[in-house]
Amino acid sequence: MPDHQIYSLGDVELQSGAVLPDARLAYATDGALNAAADNAVLLPTFYTGNHRRNRGFFGAGRALDPRRHFIISVNLFGNGVSSSPSNSPPPAAAADFPRVTLRDNIHCQHRLLTEHLGVRRLALVAGWSMAGCQAFHWASQYPDMVDAILPFCASARTSTHNWVFLEGVKAALQADRAFNGGRYAADAPPVAGLKAFARVYAGWAYSQTFYRDQLYRQLGFDSAEELLVDWENDHLQWDANDLLAKLWSWQAADISDNEVHRRDFPAALAAIRARTVIIACSDDLYFPPADNAIEAGRIPDAELRVYDSPWGHCAASPGADPGFTQLLDHTITELLAR
């Protein structure tokens, strides 16, 4: 029995003007919407995440508890569960999958919540990495619907340095001759490219201190090479075109890139009315605290909290760091109590 549901959106016109035919959003819910309809919490998914991995952010006795909250996990387009290159029929299959922005994702998530689930207000939108990027987008696109946001290890706009990092992993994947412009056979994936993608990615996921102090031993690896092999094996489970579809969405992320704000980034941040706490990791190489400080300074009454950890971006991975989990739950409790 599937652990998620599918909401069919029909043909969706994207921000680019292209059409995603027969678009489908995969989602899971935990808990129930209360009579006052004020307990809905949205958890979008992160880059290599899905609704199942989101369950590491909530549970009985946690700050987000299905006994009190209606928790909605929505899968990103391109993650292999919602409409993606790997599961869409022609003319949107594989390399022909259209480019989808985070604005497109949030627009379709809004339809799911309002047309299908009966949600009119969100008590909180929270998430790690690309999920946190979506939290910023939600507060900017639907300011009257969102009470609070908690993006962690995320940004409101992908920085140039972040874009360059993603160009590197993309180039490593596409350099594999078997990739063939994204037109590889299902039974002949670009194995070398996926392994190269994983190896480059692992150098950014953790900090320099993590590797210098051999903290990978705490994960059960005797060497950095063993860690890299584990990353290779994990990425071999992914479809290459799916990885690249989401990567493009990440690279293009910008809450001001729309018809309302017209790339006026300070104005887009100033328009956020949700209670906002941003959590950064001191050693995050994707989303450094300095970038988040600029965002927090432009969002009315926003607060930036920096978690000191050599685990870098992965400090916030579900269940990875008990200290981060404690900070996350404490912050969620504060936001929901205000």
N, C-alpha and C positions, 0 to 999 in steps of 0.2 A: 504494500500500500504506500503511495507516495507521501512524503512528509511535507509537501508543499502544494499550493494551489496555483492555477493559472487564470489570469484575467485577460481576456481577449479584447484588444483595443481597436481592432480593425486596421485599416490602412492609416498610418500616421504620417502627416507631413512634418518633416524635420526642420530644424532651424536653417539648414542649408538650402531648403527648397526641395530636396530629394524626398522620396516616399519610402518608408519602411512598411512593406506590405504585411498584412495580417500580423501586426505586432502583438507580442505576448509578454506580459509581466508575470514572473514567478514570485510568489510571496508565501510567507508563513505567518500565522498569528498565534500568540500565546496570551491567555487571559481573555477577558471580555470587556467590552465597552460598557461603562457604568451608566446609570440612569441620567446623570448630569452631563454625560458625554465629555468629561474633562480629564480622562485618565489615559488618553491615547499617547503612545510613545513610538516614534518612528526610528528604526535602525536601518539605514541603507547598508549595502554591502561594500567591502573594500576591494582592492585590486585582484587579489587571488582568493577572495572570500566568497561565501554564499550564506544563505539563511542558516545553515547548520552551524557554521563557525560563529555566527553572531550569538549563538546560545552561550558562548563563553563570557558574554557581557551581562548576563542576567540569570536569575534563578531564585528559588525559595530562600528567603532570608537576606537576599541582596537588595541594594538600593532600588533596582528594577526587579520587581517581583510580580509574576503573573497573577498572583492572588489579589494584587491591588491595581495592576496596570494592564492596559490592553497594548501589548507589544507587537509591532508590525515590522517584520524584516522583509525588505524588498530587494530583489536581485537586480544588479546592474544589467543593462543591455550589454551583451558581449561576454557575459561570464559563463556561458554554456548552459544556463538554466532558463533565464529569460531569453528573448530572441537574440540570436548570436550567429556569427558566420557558420558555426558548426552544426546548427540545428534548423537553419532557415532554408526553405526551398528556393529555387530560382524564382525571380531574378535577384534575390538578395543572399544567395549562398556563397560561402567561402570568401574569395577575394572580392566579390561583388557586393558584399554587405556595405550599406551606406554608412557614412561617418555620422556618429551620434554624439551630441554634446551633453554635458551635464544638465544644461537647461532643458534639453529634450527629455532626459531621464526624469527630472523633477516634474515637468509638465505631465508626463504619463503617470508618475506616482500620484500626483494630485488627482488625476482622474480616477485611479484605483480607489483612493481613500474616500473621495466625495461621491462618486457614482456608484460604487459597489459596497464599500464597508461602512458608509454612513458617518464618517468622521468629518466634523466641521472645524474642530480646533485640535491642535497638537500641544500637549503639555511640554513635550521635549522632542527635539531631533538631535541625535548624538551619533558619533561614529569615529572610527579610526581611519586615518589615511584618506583614501578616496571617499570613504563614507563620511568623514568629517568635512571634506570639500563639498559634499552634497548638502550637509547641514548649513553651511554658509549660503549656498544657493537657495535653499528653502527659505531662510530668513529674509533673503533679499527679494526673491520672486513673490513670496506670499507673506508679507510682513504682518498682515492682519490675522493670519491663521496660526502663527507660531508663537508660543509663549516663551520658550527658552531653547537655546542651542548649546551644545557642548561638543565642539570639534576637538579631537585630540590627535596630535601629530598629523596635521592637515594644514590647508591654506585656502584662502578665498580666491586666490589667483595663482596659477602655476608660475613660479619664478623662472627667469631665464636659465639659471643654474640647474634647476630641477629639469627643465626641458632638455638641456644638454645631456644630463645623466640618462634620461630616457632615450635620447637619440643613440647613445652608446649601446644600450642593451638591444635596441631595435636593429641597429646595424649588425650586431653580432649574430642575430637570428637570421636576418635576411641574406647574410653572406653565404649561407649554406646553399649550394647549387640545387639541392633537393627542394628548397623552398619554392623555387620556380615562380616567383612573383605572386605567391599565395595560391598557386594552382597545382598543388601537390595532391596525390591520391590519398584517400583516407587510410589506406593500408601501407603508405610509404611516407610518413611524416618526416620533416626535416630534423632528424635526431641530433646531428652535430650542431645545428643552429640552436635548438632548444637547450642543449647542454651549455653552449657558449653563452646564451642569454642568462642562464642560471648562474654561471660562474662570475660573470660581470656584475650581476645583480647583488650577489652575496657580499661583494666588496663595499657596497653602499648601505646594505641593510643594517650592519653593525658598525660601531665606531672603530677608530684606530686603536683606542685603549682596549676594546674588546679583544682584538687580535693580539696586541702586545702582551696583555696579561693572560692570554690563552683561556679566556672565559668560555670558549667552545667546549672545554672539558666538562663544564657544568651541564652541557647538553648531551654528554655521553660520548663525545668524539675525542680521540687521542691526538688528532692533528687537524690543522686547518684544511688539509686535503680531504679528510673524511667528511668534514662539514660540507665542502664543495660537492662531493659526490652525492651527499644526501640532497642537496639543492638540485642537482641534476636529475635525480630520480623523481623528485617532486614535480619538476617542470615538464618531465616527459609525460606526465599525466594530462597536460594541458594541450589544447589545440592551438597551433601557432597563430592562426588568423584570429582566434578569440583573444589571445594575449595582445595582439596588435590593435584590435578594435578598441579594447579598453584603454590601451596605452594612448591611442589618439585622443580619446575622451579626456584623459588625464592631462595630456599636453595642452589641450585647448581650453582647459578650465579657467574661467574668469567670470566672476559674478557681475561684472559690468558690461560684458559682451552681449548686449540685448538692445531691443528697440526702446527701452525705458531709459537706461543709463548711458547708452552710446559710448561705451568704453571710458566713462568717467569713473575711475576706480574709487577715488575718495568719496564721491557722491553715492556710489552704490553701497559702500560701507556705512556711511552716515545714515542711509535710509533704513538700516536694520533697527527694528524696535524690540526684538526679542531680548530677554535677559541672556547675556552672553558670557560664558567662561571658556577660554581657550586654554588647553593644556598642551604644552610643548615638552619635548625631551631635550635636555641640555646638549646631547651629542647626536641628535637626529641630523643626518646628512641630506635628507630630502627637504624637510620643513624646519629649518633652524629657528630658534626662538627670536632672533633678530627680525625675521620676516613677520612673525606673529605679533611682535611688539608694535610694528607699524600698523597692522590691522586693528589691534586692540585700541590703539590710540585714536583711530578714526570711527570706531563703533561706539555709540553713546553708552557710557557706563560699563563698558566691557572690562573684563579682568583677565590677565594672563597669568597662568601658574606654570612654573617651570619645574619639571621633575628631573632631578640630577641622576643620570644613569649612563654607564658606558655601553649599555645594550642598544643605544641609538634608537632607530625607528622601531626596532623589534621589541623595545621595552613595553609597548602598548599592545602587542599581539595577545589575543585572548588567553588569559590564564598564565602568561609567561612569567610575569613578575608580580609577586604578592604585594610588594610596596606600591606598585602602580595601580593594582587593582583596588587597594585600600584608598588611594587618592581619588580614583575614579568614582568609587561608590560614595565617598564623602562629598564630593562635588555634586554628584547627581542628587543626593539627598538635599543639599543646600538649595540647588536650583528649583527642585520641585516643591520645596517648603516656602519659598518666597511668595 
